[in-house]
Amino acid sequence: MVNLELYRIFKIVADEENLTRASKILNISQPAVTKHIHNLEDELGIKLFDRTKYGIVLTPDGKKIYDQVKEAIQILISVESNLKQIEILNLGIHTNMPKELYRNIITQLKSNKSNIEVNIEKAPTEDMLSMLEKQKIDAYLSKRQPDNLHSEAIKFIRLGFFHDNFFVNSNSKYLNTDILKDDKEPITVYTLRNISSTSKNLENILKEKNIKNINIKNVTFNTIIEEMQNSDIIAYITEEYVQEELENGKLKKLDVDVQSPDIEYGIYYNSNNKLKNIKKIFDSIK
């Protein structure tokens, strides 16, 4: 059987006329290059190179072999080079996704696949899922959304869990109150738009506990944060989205008698994507 790798090494050595330069291009040691050349010479039964004070040159027999294989080997080298070219991954990220989390995911992607380049696109969920359907992006990092928001071609890889909770600002009058037990006056709770899993979780909590005095106000995440800075409101939002505000004391979590369900987060991808290995790219992310 023809060993194409030996001919590839032979061509590069012949082109460079120098074993040291050839070994750097091939990313193998100089003794290994010499051994491969000797193996090819043994297979062919001829001497391929002569040593000179300037380096190495092809023998007449070596020149004949070189002329016969150079074009074919160059084609193989070009194919290999194309396969190793930078692969562009257009990654959609939910607008509220914690920076530390998605930066860690991108770092892992580049570590696991050194020839990948990640382009980031940020937008709300409904826009992202539409872009994913149309293959304007290759993948989407988000909380898990209701299945009716996308087609069967859109698949989900779970990476971890988020947690929804009730939050107020650090000076709130609600800090020492269990709002789910105190029914003296109507209360408004701000949460995300009603297509979100967070909003659905809040609806389920109020229904299960038969709470009638809480009204839900669905707005954007940015609106909630602005309102919490300027007013004394209660918000039901994803804890990981406000980790920085919790750490610096701007927001406080309410102590309520309820266990909010875990929310999966991960990668959405289109199974019809032009990147045939799209699932494999994310399978190693933790």
C-alpha angles and dihedrals in degrees: 000000000000112000103218092186091063090053091048090053090045092054094049092048090049092049094048098038085206128090095207094054091043092052091053092050091047092043092227131109122275093242088053091052090050091049092051091051091050090050091053091047089052091050093050096037093228139099112251104185140032122205119233133175087260097051132277129324134190118265117229088262090046090052091054092051091046093053091051099049106028097090094045092047091048090054090052091048090051092050091050091047092052091050089054095048119121112284114216116219116190104206121192116208126194110248093241098045111130110256094222091056099050093040088055091050092050090049090053091048092054092044093052095041110028095187095058124109117197122211114194125217121182125201142126119287099259091052093047095050089051090051089048092052089052092044092239085132127029100216141002128217109210149121112283109274131203110284092235090071093072144029127261090259090070110087131189132221113195116224101170147309138287126199130222120212144158116268138183135176119274094260098046122140087221095064097103096033129098097218091193092062102035107083100166096111137013114268129199118216119196117217140156125290115297095253090066126098088232092060091047090051091053092049090051093049093052092046095048092048092042093232113172104171098067120089120198120225114194115206139139122287092246090053091053092052092048092049092049090054093051105029142033100254135148118235130193104203143136111290095215090057091063100036093122093052090049093050094051092046099245092120133035131202116235119235103233132165097246138092109223114213120251114255120217119228127188147108127323116200137174111244088209092057119140088236098081092194094050094123093046091054091064101033092087095051115110 
